């Protein structure tokens, strides 16, 4: 029998974006898995598993209980946005450390989060809920233009759109309502004040009520009116961390989070932080991996440690920078070419990864017809000493990569 602690991971996600999380947790823990499909790539990192319908809360709870009967679990963790609430319920049912389902639901529901931010004096965006187009129009009369229309409880920038003029509102409301319709928790739509300034996220770890901001991520967005994320950079020496970490920690506290890893999104407006949302999980788009490359801090292991009631080691062991850029086509259509200059890739040590996620012949759909799941052909990751060097290298690599589509007739 292994002497290592056992942790239950719920919904490990796909290998492309979340494989590093499971791999890093498995370095220190024996892992049992609760998953929706029979494990494949996960097998080297797990000691047991159960397959359940993850969209069925009762089935997820039963599957977790069955694994708990077979193993002496020290904790439960997930980095899957869609399963945060049922995972919290499962952990509580098993008597293991976890935020309450109510706390996690508040993170998921932007309307509830805005209310808590206001109550605790955390600067955010003015926000009003709109059940109909008429209510959305009335909200813009109060909030003004430009405004942001978004699902109340979703993620991945799906259904989020900026509106600059009243005549754009009907189509924008329909776009946001379509995204909101897929939420398990709240199918409502929010109309919010547009925060005009650069966007960042703060990667935080909270243990027993104390929040440590370990890195700041500079986010890069595609063209308006959509908020598609096109890339991210992390710099261990970023001076912004000290400036915006207090606002991130205040937002975490306002939501009642006492333990876990958080991905806190905000914008700087006139040099001051204004909160967008708090995600009660490791950031997506490989952000946790960028943090590891830039600082040496292991966010997946920290998430596992906290879930098992252990103090995480957040000591930086590196001081560099890393960046990711998503590969989008210029126009929607059938993917006809995707390649990188092989001699360049073979002789460029700072190009750490090129990952294709779509095959030739597949359709790529940009917003408004698609979203991040349908639009991206792949991504690449580079490292460097500073943000400036990483940005230069991202641009250099972009010239060596081709993504081509043709119109789908």
Secondary structure, 3 states (H helix, E strand, C coil): CCCCCEEEEECCCCHHHHHHHHHHHHHHCEEEEEECCCCCHHHHHCCEEEECCCCCHHHHHHHHHHHHHHCCEEEEECCCHHHHHHHHHHHHHCCCCCCCHHHHHHHHCHHHHHHHHHHCCCCCCCEEEECCHHHHHHHHHHHCCCEEEEECCCCCCCCCEEECCHHHHHHHHHHHHHHHCCCCCCCCEEEEECCCCCEEEEEEEEECCEEEEEEEEEEEECCCCECCEEEEEEECCCCHHHHHHHHHHHHHHHCCCCCEEEEEEEEEECCEEEEEEEECCCCCCCHHHHHHHHHCCCHHHHHHHHHCCCCCCCCCCCCCEEEEEEEECCCCEEEEEEEECHHHHHCCCCEEEEEECCCCCCEECCCCCCCHHHHEEEEEEEEECCHHHHHHHHHHHHCCEEEEEECCC
